[in-house]
């Protein structure tokens, strides 16, 4: 595995969901920040010479994947909150497709 693989994963998969979550409240939740920082710390170790590229890339990718799991957990939490708010609202669902 190479560092470019980590950056590709970040650009294609991690960054879009992180940005979506950040845009929600104009802030990044701390659990996502920790994983991003840890990932790029491993990449730094490769460039400084403390770790081999393959090892640094694998560790960095693991942190990004854990961050994505946290992000999906947050998205599910937000979704459930929105559904609860909708169901508690005074919306007359009978008007929408006969309530079904």
Buried (B, 14 or more C-beta within 10 A) or exposed (E): BEBEBBBEBBEEEBBEBBEEBBEEEEEBBEBBBBBBEBBBEBBEBBEEEEBEBEBBBBBBBBBBBBBBEBBEEBBEEBEEEEEEEEEEEEEEEEEEEEEE
